[in-house]
Amino acid sequence: MMRPKKTWTIKELLSVTTDYLKEKRIESPRLTAELLLAHQLNADRVNLYLNFEQPLTGKEISGYRSLIKRRLLREPLQYITGVQEFWSLDFMVDSRALIPRPESELLVELAVDKIKALALQRPPAKILDLGTGCGALAISLAREIKQTEILATDVSAESLKLARLNAERHGVSDCIEFRQGDLWTPLADNRRAFDIILSNPPYVASEEYDKLIPEIRDYEPRLALDGKKAGMYFIEKIIRRGLDFLKSGGWIMLEMAPDQTEKALGLMGKINGYEEKTRIKDYSSRYRVVMAQKRKPDS
C-alpha cells in the first residue's frame, strides 16, 4: 500500500527550511525562509504567522523549493524577490543595478538637511545624483523634498531603465531627468550648476574584488562596484571636477569605504575651493560619507 503524500503546513515548512539554510550557512536563515515563502505565496510575513497551520499545495512547495535553490547558489535575496526597501520605499531591483544598502540612507539624510537650509535662499534646489543605479537616492530625495530639480546619471543604460521604472512606481518621473554617460560626460552641454552633488560611486579596490562574498562578487554588476586601484579612481575624479559643477556654497557628498575617507579629505584639502570638509559616520559608527562645501566668494 502506498503512503499518502505528506501535507506541509506553513509552520512545518518554515521550520524545516530554516534548519536546512542554517546547515548550509546561509545568513539569517529564518528571515530568508520567511521572505521567500511570503514571496512565493504573494503574501507578507505577518500573514504567514496568521496562517501557520495552512496546508500548502504541491505547486506552492515546488515553487518555494526553486527559490531556495537560487538562494543556495548565493543569489542575493533581493534579486530573487525583486525588491529592496530603502528610505521606507520599496525599490525594484535586479542584476542591472547595485542593491541599495541601508548605509546609503545617510546620503539622503545629509542632503535633505542641506537642501532645507538652501531652500530659504534659493528655491528650488538643484541636485545631481552621479551613478544613480536603480534610482534610490534621487527618488528618495524627490519624494522627501518637493521643490527640487534632480538630474540622475549612470554609465549603464540598463540601470537607467530600472531607475525610470522606479521613478514611475513612486510618482516622481516628472521631477527627475535621467541621462546616460560616464561621470561628468552627461553634463558636457549642461549650463546648470548644482546645490548638491551626491554619489555612491564604485569604491571596491580591484585587488580586493575576488575576496568579496559570492552574493556581491558573482551577482551584482562589477561596473557599479569596482573602483580600480585602492578603490579611489572614481572618488578622485569626482572630487577633482566637482567644483566645476557646484554653485557657490553648494555641497558635494560621497559615500565610500571607511578607510578611504581620510584620503578623500586629504585630496579635498589640496584643491583650492573646498571648505567645511568633514567625514560622517554611518549608523554602525563607521566613517562612510565625505562632504565639503564650495567656498563662497566672500569667505
C-alpha positions as CSV (number, residue, x, y, z in Angstrom):
1,M,0.0,0.0,0.0
2,M,1.3,3.5,-1.0
3,R,1.7,6.0,1.8
4,P,-0.3,9.2,1.4
5,K,1.8,12.1,0.3
6,K,2.8,14.4,3.2
7,T,1.0,17.6,3.5
8,W,3.1,20.5,4.6
9,T,1.8,23.5,6.6
10,I,3.4,26.9,6.6
11,K,4.8,26.4,10.1
12,E,6.3,23.0,9.3
13,L,7.9,24.1,6.0
14,L,9.4,27.2,7.6
15,S,10.9,25.2,10.5
16,V,12.5,22.6,8.1
17,T,13.7,25.2,5.7
18,T,15.3,27.3,8.5
19,D,17.3,24.3,9.7
20,Y,18.4,23.5,6.2
21,L,19.5,27.0,5.4
22,K,21.4,27.2,8.8
23,E,23.2,24.0,7.9
24,K,24.2,25.5,4.6
25,R,25.4,28.6,6.4
26,I,23.1,31.0,4.7
27,E,22.9,34.3,6.5
28,S,19.7,35.0,8.5
29,P,18.1,31.5,7.8
30,R,14.8,32.1,9.4
31,L,14.3,35.5,7.8
32,T,15.3,34.1,4.5
33,A,12.9,31.2,4.8
34,E,10.0,33.6,5.7
35,L,10.7,36.2,3.0
36,L,11.0,33.6,0.2
37,L,7.8,31.8,1.3
38,A,5.9,35.1,1.6
39,H,7.2,35.9,-2.0
40,Q,6.1,32.5,-3.3
41,L,2.6,32.9,-1.7
42,N,2.3,36.6,-2.7
43,A,1.7,37.5,0.9
44,D,3.6,39.3,3.7
45,R,5.3,37.8,6.7
46,V,2.5,38.8,9.0
47,N,0.1,36.6,7.0
48,L,2.5,33.7,7.3
49,Y,2.2,33.8,11.1
50,L,-1.6,34.3,11.0
51,N,-1.9,31.2,8.8
52,F,0.7,28.9,10.4
53,E,-1.5,25.8,10.1
54,Q,-2.4,26.4,6.4
55,P,-1.6,23.4,4.2
56,L,0.4,24.2,1.1
57,T,-0.2,22.8,-2.4
58,G,2.3,20.8,-4.4
59,K,2.7,23.7,-6.8
60,E,3.4,26.2,-3.9
61,I,6.0,23.9,-2.4
62,S,7.7,23.2,-5.8
63,G,7.9,27.0,-6.5
64,Y,9.3,27.6,-3.0
65,R,12.0,24.9,-3.5
66,S,13.1,26.7,-6.7
67,L,13.5,29.9,-4.8
68,I,15.5,28.1,-2.0
69,K,17.8,26.6,-4.7
70,R,18.6,30.0,-6.1
71,R,19.5,31.3,-2.6
72,L,21.7,28.2,-2.0
73,L,23.6,29.3,-5.2
74,R,24.2,32.5,-3.2
75,E,22.0,34.7,-5.4
76,P,21.1,37.8,-3.3
77,L,17.7,37.5,-1.6
78,Q,16.7,40.9,-3.1
79,Y,17.3,39.7,-6.7
80,I,15.1,36.7,-6.0
81,T,12.2,38.7,-4.6
82,G,12.9,41.7,-6.9
83,V,12.5,44.2,-4.1
84,Q,14.7,46.1,-1.7
85,E,13.4,48.7,0.9
86,F,15.3,52.0,1.0
87,W,14.2,55.1,2.9
88,S,10.9,53.3,3.7
89,L,10.2,52.9,0.0
90,D,10.2,49.6,-2.0
91,F,12.5,49.6,-5.0
92,M,12.5,47.1,-7.8
93,V,16.0,45.6,-8.1
94,D,17.7,43.1,-10.3
95,S,21.1,42.3,-11.7
96,R,21.1,45.5,-13.8
97,A,22.0,47.6,-10.8
98,L,23.5,47.6,-7.3
99,I,21.2,46.7,-4.4
100,P,20.7,49.8,-2.3
101,R,22.3,49.5,1.1
102,P,21.0,50.9,4.4
103,E,24.1,52.9,5.0
104,S,23.4,54.9,1.8
105,E,20.4,56.4,3.5
106,L,22.9,58.6,5.3
107,L,23.5,60.5,2.0
108,V,19.7,61.2,1.7
109,E,19.6,62.4,5.3
110,L,22.5,64.7,4.8
111,A,21.2,66.0,1.5
112,V,17.8,66.7,2.9
113,D,19.3,68.8,5.8
114,K,21.4,70.9,3.4
115,I,18.5,71.3,0.9
116,K,16.2,72.6,3.6
117,A,18.9,75.2,4.6
118,L,19.5,76.3,1.0
119,A,15.8,76.5,0.1
120,L,15.5,79.5,2.3
121,Q,17.9,81.3,0.0
122,R,17.3,79.9,-3.5
123,P,14.5,77.5,-4.2
124,P,14.1,75.2,-5.9
125,A,17.2,73.2,-5.1
126,K,19.1,71.6,-7.9
127,I,20.6,68.2,-7.3
128,L,22.9,65.9,-9.2
129,D,23.0,62.1,-8.4
130,L,26.1,60.7,-10.1
131,G,25.8,57.0,-10.8
132,T,22.1,56.6,-9.8
133,G,21.9,52.8,-10.3
134,C,18.3,51.8,-9.5
135,G,17.5,55.4,-8.7
136,A,17.2,55.0,-4.9
137,L,19.0,58.3,-3.9
138,A,17.3,60.5,-6.5
139,I,13.9,59.1,-6.0
140,S,14.1,59.2,-2.2
141,L,15.1,62.9,-2.4
142,A,12.3,63.7,-4.9
143,R,9.8,62.1,-2.5
144,E,11.2,63.9,0.5
145,I,11.7,67.4,-0.9
146,K,9.1,68.7,-3.3
147,Q,10.9,71.8,-4.5
148,T,13.7,70.1,-6.3
149,E,15.1,69.6,-9.8
150,I,17.1,66.4,-10.0
151,L,19.5,65.1,-12.6
152,A,20.4,61.5,-12.3
153,T,23.1,59.9,-14.4
154,D,24.6,56.5,-14.9
155,V,27.0,54.9,-17.3
156,S,24.7,51.9,-17.7
157,A,21.7,52.2,-20.0
158,E,20.2,49.1,-18.3
159,S,20.5,50.7,-14.9
160,L,18.7,53.8,-16.1
161,K,15.8,51.7,-17.4
162,L,15.4,50.2,-14.0
163,A,15.7,53.7,-12.4
164,R,13.0,55.1,-14.7
165,L,10.7,52.2,-13.7
166,N,11.3,53.0,-10.0
167,A,10.6,56.7,-10.6
168,E,7.3,55.9,-12.2
169,R,6.5,53.5,-9.4
170,H,6.9,56.2,-6.8
171,G,5.3,59.0,-8.9
172,V,8.4,61.3,-9.3
173,S,9.2,60.9,-13.0
174,D,8.3,64.5,-13.7
175,C,11.0,65.9,-11.4
176,I,13.9,63.7,-12.3
177,E,15.8,63.9,-15.5
178,F,17.8,60.7,-16.4
179,R,20.9,60.8,-18.6
180,Q,23.4,58.2,-19.6
181,G,27.1,58.6,-19.5
182,D,30.3,58.2,-17.5
183,L,30.8,60.6,-14.6
184,W,30.7,64.2,-16.0
185,T,30.1,63.2,-19.6
186,P,26.3,63.6,-19.5
187,L,26.9,67.2,-18.3
188,A,29.0,68.3,-21.2
189,D,26.2,70.6,-22.6
190,N,24.8,71.4,-19.2
191,R,24.8,75.0,-18.2
192,R,23.3,74.4,-14.7
193,A,25.3,74.4,-11.5
194,F,24.0,72.3,-8.6
195,D,23.3,73.0,-5.0
196,I,24.0,69.3,-4.1
197,I,26.1,66.7,-5.8
198,L,25.9,63.3,-4.3
199,S,27.2,59.9,-5.3
200,N,27.7,56.4,-4.2
201,P,30.4,55.6,-6.8
202,P,32.2,52.3,-7.3
203,Y,34.8,52.1,-4.5
204,V,35.8,48.5,-4.1
205,A,39.5,48.1,-4.7
206,S,40.2,45.9,-7.8
207,E,42.8,44.0,-5.8
208,E,40.1,43.1,-3.2
209,Y,37.3,42.2,-5.6
210,D,37.8,38.4,-5.7
211,K,37.6,38.4,-1.9
212,L,34.0,39.7,-1.9
213,I,31.2,37.4,-0.7
214,P,29.6,35.5,-3.6
215,E,26.3,37.4,-3.3
216,I,28.2,40.5,-4.3
217,R,31.1,39.2,-6.5
218,D,29.1,36.8,-8.6
219,Y,25.7,38.6,-9.0
220,E,25.9,42.4,-8.6
221,P,27.3,44.4,-11.6
222,R,31.0,44.8,-11.3
223,L,30.6,48.1,-13.2
224,A,28.9,49.5,-10.1
225,L,31.4,48.2,-7.6
226,D,35.0,48.2,-9.0
227,G,36.8,51.4,-8.1
228,K,40.0,50.3,-9.6
229,K,43.3,50.6,-7.7
230,A,42.7,51.1,-4.0
231,G,39.1,51.8,-4.9
232,M,39.8,55.6,-5.3
233,Y,39.7,56.1,-9.1
234,F,36.1,57.4,-9.3
235,I,36.2,59.1,-5.9
236,E,39.2,61.2,-7.0
237,K,37.7,62.1,-10.4
238,I,34.5,63.3,-8.8
239,I,36.4,65.4,-6.2
240,R,38.7,66.9,-8.7
241,R,36.0,68.2,-11.0
242,G,33.1,68.6,-8.5
243,L,33.8,72.3,-8.0
244,D,33.2,72.9,-11.8
245,F,29.5,71.8,-11.4
246,L,28.7,73.2,-7.9
247,K,27.1,76.5,-7.1
248,S,28.9,78.8,-4.7
249,G,28.0,77.5,-1.2
250,G,26.9,74.1,-2.7
251,W,27.8,70.8,-1.2
252,I,29.4,67.6,-2.5
253,M,28.7,64.3,-0.7
254,L,30.3,61.0,-1.4
255,E,29.9,57.5,0.0
256,M,33.0,55.3,0.3
257,A,34.7,52.7,2.4
258,P,35.7,53.9,5.9
259,D,39.4,53.6,5.2
260,Q,39.1,55.8,2.1
261,T,37.6,58.8,3.9
262,E,40.9,60.2,5.2
263,K,42.4,60.0,1.7
264,A,39.4,61.8,0.2
265,L,39.6,64.6,2.8
266,G,43.3,64.9,2.1
267,L,42.6,65.3,-1.6
268,M,40.0,68.0,-1.0
269,G,42.5,69.8,1.2
270,K,44.9,70.1,-1.8
271,I,42.2,71.6,-4.0
272,N,41.6,75.3,-3.7
273,G,37.8,75.9,-3.4
274,Y,36.6,73.3,-0.9
275,E,35.8,74.3,2.7
276,E,33.8,72.8,5.6
277,K,35.4,69.5,4.8
278,T,34.3,66.6,7.0
279,R,33.5,62.9,7.2
280,I,30.4,61.5,8.7
281,K,29.9,58.1,10.5
282,D,27.1,55.8,9.3
283,Y,24.6,54.1,11.6
284,S,27.2,51.5,12.5
285,S,29.6,54.2,13.7
286,R,32.0,53.8,10.8
287,Y,33.1,56.7,8.6
288,R,31.1,56.4,5.5
289,V,30.4,59.8,3.8
290,V,32.8,62.6,3.0
291,M,31.3,66.0,2.3
292,A,32.5,69.6,1.6
293,Q,31.2,72.9,0.6
294,K,32.3,75.0,-2.4
295,R,33.8,78.2,-1.0
296,K,31.7,81.3,-1.2
297,P,33.3,84.4,-2.9
298,D,33.4,86.3,0.4
299,S,34.9,83.6,2.5
